[in-house]
């Protein structure tokens, strides 16, 4: 696989985090429900871990 494939996966992870965060994480109903908001936060943290892992592999660190 080319280096561009890793870049594409990294970019896609970033776009999905942004979309999920703005459409789900910042939704007023979610913000008004602490139990749901906590689960959304956990999901966002997991997505960030995936993003970081892709970056580490892509950059060889």
N, C-alpha and C positions, 0 to 999 in steps of 0.2 A: 504494500500500500504506500501511497505517496505521503509526504509530509502535509500536503493539502488536506488529506482526509482527516488528520488529527485537528487541523485548524478548523475544518468544517464542523467536526463534533464539538469542539470548544465553543465555536460561535453559536451552534444550535443550543447547547446547554445554557449559554448566556441569554439567548432570546427567550427560552422557555422559563427561566427563572424570572426574567423581567415581566413576562406576560402573566405568570402565575402570581407573582407578588402584587402586581398592580390590579389584576382582575379578581383575584380571590383574597389575597392578603389584606388589601386595602378596602375591601367591600364593607360597607357600614354594618351589614348584618353579622359578618364574621367578627369585626371589631367589637361589636356589642355582646358577643358570646365568648367569654374567656376560654372555655374548654375547647371550642373550635379554633379560636385564634392560636392557642398553644399547639394544636396539631398542625396548623398551617405553618407555624414557626419551625416546628420539627421537620416538616417536609422541606421548607426552604433551606434549613441547615444541611439536610441530606443532599439537596440539589447542589449546594455550594461545595460540598465535599466531592461530588462527582466532577464538577467543574475544575476544582483544584487538582484532582487526580488526573484528569485528562491533560491539564497543563503540565504537570510534573512529568508524565510519560512523554508528552510531545517535546518538552524541552530537555528530556534526559536527566532530570534531577531527582 
